[in-house]
Amino acid sequence: MEDMKVDEKEALACCGSTQFAKQMALASPFPSLDLAVSAATDIWFNKVDVNGWLEAFAAHPQIGESPSPSSHPTSAQWSKGEQSTALATATDLCLQELSDWNARYRQKFGHVFLICAAGRRATEILAELMNRYWNRPIVELEIAAKEQMKITELRLRKLFSAKAEAVSTGSQYSKVVVSKAEEDFPGKAPQVQARSRPPITTHVLDVSRGSPAAGVEVRLEMWKGVEPCPLFGEMDRGGWVLQGCSTTDRDGRSGQLISMVDAVSPGVYRISFNTGKYCPVGFFPYVSIVFEIKESQKLEHFHVPLLLSPFSFTTYRGS
């Protein structure tokens, strides 16, 4: 199969961010679907800023509602297919609850509730919506971004399938692609490529300002001491070895802290943030987070976000 070209309009149907669409068109053509998904994941998480994320979210209809007449026609057709299971399993009461909770969600977070709805029942989506409503806005933003990436991958698969069918049958691509509804991929949950970005990443968000934290110095180290791991309450004795350092950009994301490898070395890592320099009046001169990657986890991706304010911080393992 020859390389597949994705133009800006086609990329926009897969993800409603103009930043994403322009970058995908520039990266095109792609030798395979997997490489297209890998490029899309890298662009979405590392090159599209928060405004681009919000633009993509806004391109989706609310769960349980039809796309607006101004929507991209292919995107609108795909949205109908992706919500087909939910709509087929929804009672009138469930649809009303979805509408009510969607309104509450939008009022709290300022954007549509986003979930990869393909193959999911209405009650399952409603339960997820009610559960995610209680998240903090910064946490919910990242969850929604990951759901958008799942939708983008699903649509890229449909796009490539339609293009391949058009080539094999000699038909017009534009007539084939809009007929690709959700049944082409029944119940398939897209899997985001693990190594479209470094195996360890971070994202610093200033919750006191409600915005990304730019200009925070970040260091990633790995334990190489005599002991298998650093012991609580004992001196480090120079056992930490620097893996990489960077400074967060305007979107709060650090640059590459570790090599792009298929399997990250198992062991104990420490990621440190120069919070004192970022916020001199704050309580923490710096923040260090120590975590362990086990042998069974070496193919996984580890995202360690920091939600920061002058007198508190929160972290968790993202994906």
N, C-alpha and C positions, 0 to 999 in steps of 0.2 A: 504494500500500500504506500502511495506517495505521501509526502508530508502534507499535513492538513493545515490549511490557512484559516485563521479566525480573524475576521475583520472587526472593527470597533462596534458596529451595530449588532453583530452576533454576540460579542462579548457582553454588551449591555443587556441583552436578553437573558444572559446567564446570571448577571449580577448588576444591579441598577446603579452602580457607582461609575461616574464618568472617569474618575482617576483609574479605577480598575480596568475599564474598557480600553482606555488609551494605552496602558501598559501591556495588556494582553495582545493588542494589535501590534505593538512594537516587537513583542517577543515572538510573534508568529512568523513562519509556520512551525508546526510541531510534528516531529517524526512519529509520535504515538500519543494515545490518550493519556497514558500515565505521565508522560513528560508535560503534557498540557496541564494536567491537574497539579503536578508539582510546581510548575511555574505560577499557576493561579493561586496556590496556597502561599507561596513566597510573596507574591504581589499583595495579596489581601492582608496578610499579617505584618509584613515588613515595609511596605511602600505606600499603602493607602492610610491616610490619617483618619482621625475620629470623624471629621466632617464627611469624609468619603463613606465611612461606615453608615452614618446616619442617612446619607443620601440613598444608599442601597436599601436600608430598612424601609424608607418611605416609599419605595417602588412596589412594596408588597401590600396586597389587600389584607384587611383583618381576617383572621380565621373565621370562617362561616359566612363571609361576604364575597361578592363578586368583584373582580378587578374594575377599576374606574375606566371610563371610555377613553381617557387619555393615556392609558398604559400601553407599553410596547406590545403589539399584537401577539408576538410569539411568547413573550413572558406571561401575558394574560392567559394564553391557552395552556401553558405549562402550569400556572398557578391553579387553574381549574382541575387539571389532572392530579396535581399533588394533594389537593384537598378532597378529592373524590371519595376516599374511604371515610374521612371524617363526616362529610355531608351525608353519605349514605347510611351512616350509623347514628346520626344525631336525631334526637327527639325534639319536639318544639320547646320543651322545657330546657333541654341542654343548650339549644341554640340561643335561648334567651339568657341563660347563665353565661355563655361565652360572650355575648354582646355586653352584658353588664360588667364582667371582669375585664374584658378588653378595654372598656372605657376607663375603669379604675386604673388599669395598668398604664394606659397612655397618659392619664393625668399625673401619675407619679413619676414616670420615667421619660415622658416627652417623645416617645416613639412607639410604633406598633409592636405588639408582642410577636416575636419571631421564633418559629420552631420549624424544623424540617418535618412537615406533616405527612410525607409520603408513607402510605400504609398504616397510619395511626388512626385509631378510633376517636370519635369526638370526646368521649368521657376521659380517655387517656390524655388528650390535649388539654382539656379543662383542668384536670388534676395538676398537670405540669404548670399551667398558667397560674393557678391558685398558689402553688408552692413557690414559684419564682417571684411572685408579687412581693414577698417579704424580703427579698434580697436588697442589699444596698445598691444604689444606682451604678456605682463604678463596677461592682461585681457583675451586675446584670448586663452591663454593656459588653463585657467580655464574653459572657455566655451567649448573648444574641449574635455576636460576631462569629462565634464558632458554629452556631446554627446556620448562619448565612453561608458559611463555607461549605457545609454539608449540602445545602440547596444548590450552590454553584457547581459543586462536583456532579451532582445528579443531572443538572442541566447540560453540563459539558458532555456527559455520557450520551444524552439524548441528541445533542448537536452532532457529535461525531458519528453516532449511529445513523442519523438522518442523512448526513453528507455521504457516508459510505453507501447507503441504500440508493441515493440519487445517482452516484457514480456507476453502481452496478446495473441499475435499470435504465439509465439514460434519462431519468425524469428530472423535472425542475426541483432543485433543492427547496426553494421557497414553498412549494406545494407539499413537500414531504415532511418538513420539520414541524409544521403546525399540527400534523396528525399524530405526532408522537406524544401520547398521553401517558399517565402513570402506569398503565398496565404493561408497558414495555419493560418496566423494572419493578415487578410486584414485590412490595415489602423489602426492597433492597435498601439497606442503610449504608450510605456512602462512607467510605473510610478515608479520612484525610491522610495524605502521604506523611510518613513520620519524619523524613529527612529533607523536606523542602526548606527547612530552617535548621539552625544549630540545635543539638540535642538539649541544651540548657539555655533558656531565655528568661528575661525579666521585663517588667513593665512597672514604672513607678507612677502612682497617681496621688495627687495632693487633694485629699478629701476635704480639707479646710477651705479650699478654693473651688472645689468641684471641677478640677481640670488636671491634665497630665503635668507631671513634674519634670521640667526640662533642666538640663545642666547638672544633674546628680551624677557624681563619679561612682562607678561601680567596679568592683574587683571580684573575680572568681578564682578560688584556690582549691587545690586538691590535697588531701592529707597523704604525706609520704613518710611519716615518722616511723620510728622503730616499733612502736606499738601499733596493732592493727587499726586502731582508731583513737582519736584524742579522748582523754579521760576527763570526766567532769571534775572540776576542782583542782586540776593539776596544770602546771605550766605547759605551754605548747612545745617549747624547746625547739623551735625552728622547724617543725614538721610540715608546715604548709608550703606548697609550691604553687606559684602563680600560674594560672592557665590563660588569663586574659583580662584586660581592663578596657573600660570605655566610659563614655559620658552619655546620659540619656538625651535624646533629641526632643524637638518641640512636642512630639506625641508621647513623650515619657518612655520611649523604648531605647534600650541600650544597643550599641553595636554588637558585633560578633564577639562573644566571650570565650568560645571554645571552637575547635576545628569542626568542620562539617564531616562527621564520620557516621558510618552506618550503625556501628555499635559503640556506645560510649563506655569508657572504662569503668567498671564497678568500683565503688569506693565511697569515701566520705568527702563531701565538698562543702565549701564555705563561700557564700556570696555576701559581700559587704557593701554598704551604701554610705557615702560621706554625707550624712544628713545634717551634720553640724555646719558644713560649708553652705549647704542649700538653705538652711533655716537657722541662722546664728542664734536666734532667741529661743529656739526649741529646747526640749529637754534632753534629746539624744545627740551626743557628739558624732556618733556613727551607729549603724545597725548592722549586725552580722547574723546570718541565718545559716545554721549547719544542718545538712541533710545527707542521707545515705542512699546511694543507688545500688541495688542488689544485682547479682548476676542475672537473675530472672527478669530484670527490668532494663537491661542494657539497650534494647531496641526501642524503648519508649521515649517519649518527649517529656521534658520536665520544665514547666513554666512556673517561675517563682515570683509572682507579683508582689509589690509592696504598696499598701494603702497607708499613706503617711499624713499625719497632722503634727503640729508643733509638740504635742504632749502625748501622742499615742501612735502606735502603728499596728497594722494587721497584715498577716501573710497567710498563704495557703498554697497547696499544690494545685496549679491549674493544669491545662493540657494544651 
